[in-house]
Every structure is written in structure tokens, then in C-alpha cells.
Amino acid sequence: MNDVDFREMLDAHCLMQAGCYVSDIETAPDGGRYLWSNAIPEPGFNVGVETTDLAWVRATSARRGRLPALLVTEGGDALSAHPDLQAAFPTRWMLGDCRDVQAPVMPEGLTLATEVAAAPGEGYLSVCGGLYDDVGVNAIAEAVFLPVLRGARPVEGVETRHLTVSADGVPVACASVYRAGRLAGLYNVGSLATRRGHGLGALVTRAAMTSARQAGAETVMLQCVAGGHVERLYAGLGFTVAASPTLMVFAPGAGSQR
């Protein structure tokens, strides 16, 4: 697991999400990349990686109607003092060994369903549409994120598994596993806001790691916000930090639509 570096994680992420969140990738003059989502406007889905060429990222994001953003692992000191920097969000890219993980025991009343398909079913999606206490935020998820998941396409070399935990037949937690070679990516982990605090996030994560092992993966990777309860949850499940890039969002350049 220790020999998995950020480049391998990034390459795997681009491949795993090519049929879902990543609509296109452009190559920067310095060899970096710009990842773009056709349907999701948030900077985390429309971002320059392995590049600090802000001028190029600005021009590229402007063509896409997006805010310029960079995911910076090195060389970020100068950018952190840039006058057009609007926000900076530290993130964690974490790794967990799934080779010896044991399947969790489902408490009474809970069941686990696994779909091996590019797009998840409506039970899974009903959880994704109820992750937040704020009904307005859930409405945004319904309008923006769920159509992307419904329209997900198969990607050669990637096996996708969507897991749904139900309580007495009602979906309450979900997670997705995308396996490519020895790596599996963990995405969309969550539980209904009305069921938060019952250990469902840890339960479905353990189930996802078991599913990744069954699919042939050795290591599970994930991305999360740094320093919050989500990072603490994953650390408690044995995940360790492999990289700590910062998502930097800048003001649009001249000629941008935003």
C-alpha cells in the first residue's frame, strides 16, 4: 500500500470516474491536467491538477463556464498569496488496506444489497437525495448530482459496485466502489440525515472495503475534506493519509463568463 503515490491515485480516479463525474480531461502545457464535469459546476469537479499554470487553467475553465480552480500538492506557497485567490480547502487523499478486511455483521433489521452496474438503482439514489438536514441542499443534489449518477456509463477496465444498506426495507446508507487493477476508489459514502449518528457510515464503509477485496483490489483510496469528522471516521477504520492537496479557487480572469 505504501508504494501507491498521488500520481497513481489521480490516474485511477480519472479512469474510475470517466463514465460519471469526469466528462473530459485536457492536458496543460506543463503536463498537468484539467478535469471537467459537464453537469456539475462545483470547483472540485472542474479543476487543474499537477499544474500551477493559473493562466492556462483560467482560460480553460472560462471556455467551460467554470470558476478557475487548482488542486495543488506542490508549489502552492506563491499561489496562496495570489490576490485573486477566493478560497482554499485542504483535502486528504487516503489509502486503506482491504486484503484482510472482514465483512461486517449486519445488525438486526439491516440488510445490504450490492449492484454491479455503472449506474445505481433508485434505492441508492434515494439515500443520496436525503443526506443533508437542509432541504434546499437535498434539492440541489436531486437536480444536479443524481442525474449524473443515473446516467453513468461503463468504463473499460473498471468494475463498479453500488452498495445500499436498508433498515426494515427502507434505504438508509450507501457507498460506491470502483475497482481498476489493484486499486479501488470509495465514493458517495453517506447515510440519511435522519439516521445520522447510528454508525451507518462506518458500517457501509466496511462493507465497501469487503466488496473491493472481493472484486480483486488490494487497496482502497478515497478523498475527503481535511480535519473534519469524515477524516476521523476513515482514520478510525485504518485509512492513512497519502497526500494532502489543497483545492484553491480563484476569481475569473478577463473574458470569463463567471
TAHU-V19126 format. One record per residue. N is the residue number from 0. PHI is phi in radians with two decimals (999 if undefined). OMEGA is omega in degrees with one decimal (none if undefined). NEAR is the number of other ideal C-beta (glycine too) atoms within 8 Angstrom. Layout:
[[N:PHI:OMEGA:NEAR] [N:PHI:OMEGA:NEAR]]
//
This chain:
[[0:999:-176.0:8] [1:-1.19:-179.0:3] [2:-1.58:175.9:4] [3:-1.53:-178.5:11] [4:-1.77:-176.3:8] [5:-1.09:179.6:10] [6:-1.06:179.5:7] [7:-1.14:177.7:9] [8:-1.12:-179.2:15] [9:-1.14:178.1:10] [10:-1.05:179.6:8] [11:-1.14:178.0:13] [12:-1.04:-179.9:12] [13:-1.06:179.5:12] [14:-1.21:-176.0:11] [15:-1.06:-175.1:12] [16:-1.74:-179.7:12] [17:-1.12:179.2:9] [18:-1.70:-174.9:9] [19:-2.42:-173.0:10] [20:-1.37:-178.0:8] [21:-1.72:-178.4:13] [22:-1.49:-176.2:7] [23:-2.81:177.0:6] [24:-2.35:174.5:9] [25:-1.95:-178.7:8] [26:-1.68:179.6:7] [27:-1.39:178.6:15] [28:-1.01:-179.3:5] [29:-1.61:177.6:7] [30:1.65:176.5:7] [31:-1.28:-176.2:12] [32:-2.38:171.4:12] [33:-2.08:178.5:16] [34:-1.62:-173.4:12] [35:-2.33:174.2:13] [36:-1.99:-178.6:12] [37:-1.17:-172.2:6] [38:-1.83:-173.7:7] [39:-1.87:-174.3:11] [40:-1.47:-174.6:8] [41:-1.06:-177.3:6] [42:-1.00:-180.0:10] [43:-1.10:178.8:8] [44:-1.82:-178.6:12] [45:-2.40:-163.4:16] [46:-2.64:172.7:12] [47:-1.48:179.6:18] [48:-2.22:-179.0:12] [49:1.01:177.2:10] [50:-2.57:171.1:14] [51:-2.09:-180.0:11] [52:-1.40:-175.4:11] [53:-1.11:-179.4:11] [54:-1.07:179.5:7] [55:-1.18:179.7:11] [56:-1.11:177.6:15] [57:-1.05:-178.8:13] [58:-1.14:-178.7:9] [59:-1.19:179.6:12] [60:-1.18:178.5:16] [61:-1.09:178.0:14] [62:-1.11:-178.5:6] [63:-1.62:-177.2:8] [64:1.23:-177.1:7] [65:-2.12:171.6:12] [66:-1.25:177.2:12] [67:-1.23:-179.2:16] [68:-2.51:178.3:16] [69:-2.27:170.4:15] [70:-1.80:-166.6:12] [71:-1.85:174.8:12] [72:-1.81:179.9:9] [73:-2.41:177.4:4] [74:1.28:-176.9:7] [75:-1.50:-176.7:11] [76:-1.08:179.8:6] [77:-1.17:-179.5:8] [78:-1.19:-179.2:13] [79:-1.14:178.1:10] [80:-1.77:-178.1:7] [81:-1.14:-176.5:9] [82:-1.13:-178.5:4] [83:-1.68:177.5:6] [84:-1.18:-178.4:12] [85:-1.70:-178.4:7] [86:-2.82:177.6:6] [87:-2.37:-176.2:9] [88:-2.18:176.0:10] [89:-1.14:-179.9:10] [90:-2.22:175.0:13] [91:-2.21:168.3:12] [92:-1.89:-170.0:14] [93:-2.06:-179.8:15] [94:-2.24:175.7:13] [95:-2.38:179.5:15] [96:-1.46:-178.0:11] [97:-1.87:-173.6:14] [98:-1.16:-177.3:6] [99:-1.95:-176.9:5] [100:-1.21:179.6:10] [101:-1.82:179.1:5] [102:-1.08:179.4:7] [103:-1.22:174.4:8] [104:-1.48:-179.4:4] [105:-1.32:176.4:8] [106:-1.05:-180.0:5] [107:-1.00:179.4:3] [108:1.66:179.9:5] [109:-1.83:175.9:11] [110:-2.29:-179.7:7] [111:-2.10:175.3:10] [112:-2.11:179.8:8] [113:-2.15:176.7:9] [114:-1.89:175.4:11] [115:-1.71:-174.9:6] [116:-2.85:179.7:8] [117:-1.14:-177.7:9] [118:-1.93:178.7:8] [119:-1.37:178.3:12] [120:-1.47:-174.1:10] [121:-1.23:176.6:5] [122:-1.10:175.4:10] [123:-1.02:-177.2:14] [124:-1.15:178.0:12] [125:-1.15:175.1:9] [126:-1.22:-179.9:16] [127:-1.03:-179.6:14] [128:-1.53:-179.5:10] [129:-2.39:-175.4:10] [130:-1.39:-170.2:11] [131:-2.07:175.9:9] [132:-1.20:-177.8:3] [133:-1.42:-178.3:6] [134:-1.12:178.1:6] [135:-1.16:177.8:6] [136:-1.17:176.4:8] [137:-1.08:178.7:12] [138:-1.13:176.9:8] [139:-1.12:177.3:9] [140:-1.04:178.7:13] [141:-1.07:-174.3:9] [142:-1.44:-171.2:7] [143:-1.91:-171.8:11] [144:-1.41:-175.3:10] [145:-1.11:175.6:12] [146:-1.07:177.9:9] [147:-1.13:179.1:13] [148:-1.16:178.6:13] [149:-1.08:-176.9:8] [150:-1.62:-177.9:7] [151:-1.04:-177.3:11] [152:-1.98:175.5:7] [153:-1.10:177.1:7] [154:-2.16:-179.7:10] [155:-1.05:179.6:4] [156:1.56:-179.0:6] [157:-2.15:173.1:13] [158:-1.84:-175.7:9] [159:-1.98:177.6:13] [160:-2.27:177.3:15] [161:-1.94:-176.9:14] [162:-1.90:177.2:17] [163:-2.28:173.5:16] [164:-1.71:179.6:17] [165:-2.08:175.5:13] [166:-1.96:-177.2:9] [167:0.91:175.1:5] [168:1.56:-179.3:5] [169:-1.79:179.3:6] [170:-1.06:-176.3:12] [171:-2.25:-179.5:12] [172:-2.66:-177.3:15] [173:-2.62:173.9:17] [174:-2.87:177.4:15] [175:-2.18:176.6:14] [176:-2.13:175.8:18] [177:-2.05:-178.1:13] [178:-1.85:174.4:15] [179:-2.39:-177.2:12] [180:1.16:-177.0:7] [181:-1.39:-177.3:6] [182:-1.79:169.4:15] [183:-2.18:177.5:14] [184:-1.81:178.3:15] [185:-1.78:-175.5:14] [186:-2.39:170.4:11] [187:1.01:177.7:8] [188:-1.39:178.7:12] [189:-3.09:175.6:10] [190:-2.37:177.9:15] [191:-0.98:179.1:11] [192:-1.01:-179.4:9] [193:-1.29:-179.5:5] [194:-2.01:-178.1:11] [195:-1.17:178.5:8] [196:1.58:-179.4:4] [197:-1.89:177.7:6] [198:1.38:-177.0:6] [199:-1.22:179.0:12] [200:-1.09:177.9:11] [201:-1.14:-179.0:10] [202:-1.08:-177.2:13] [203:-1.26:175.5:15] [204:-1.17:177.2:14] [205:-1.08:178.0:12] [206:-1.11:179.0:14] [207:-1.16:177.9:16] [208:-1.12:175.3:14] [209:-1.10:179.3:13] [210:-1.13:177.3:12] [211:-1.09:178.1:15] [212:-1.10:179.3:12] [213:-1.10:178.8:6] [214:-1.38:177.5:11] [215:1.91:179.8:7] [216:-1.43:174.3:14] [217:-1.85:-173.4:9] [218:-2.32:176.7:13] [219:-1.92:177.6:17] [220:-2.02:177.6:17] [221:-2.72:174.6:13] [222:-2.21:177.9:8] [223:-2.68:175.3:11] [224:-1.23:-177.9:10] [225:-1.31:168.1:10] [226:1.41:-177.5:5] [227:-1.79:-177.9:8] [228:-1.17:179.7:5] [229:-1.18:177.0:8] [230:-1.07:179.0:13] [231:-1.11:177.2:8] [232:-1.04:-177.5:11] [233:-1.18:177.2:13] [234:-1.06:178.4:10] [235:-1.18:177.9:7] [236:-1.69:174.3:11] [237:1.73:178.5:7] [238:-1.35:176.9:11] [239:-2.16:-177.6:8] [240:-1.35:177.5:8] [241:-1.78:179.3:11] [242:-2.75:-178.4:10] [243:-2.28:178.4:10] [244:-1.24:177.8:11] [245:-1.93:174.8:12] [246:-1.46:-179.2:15] [247:-1.93:-178.9:14] [248:-1.98:-174.4:12] [249:-2.02:173.4:14] [250:-1.17:177.9:7] [251:-1.06:174.7:11] [252:-1.48:179.1:10] [253:-1.06:177.4:3] [254:1.52:179.2:4] [255:-1.27:177.2:10] [256:-1.47:-178.0:5] [257:-2.29:none:6]]
//
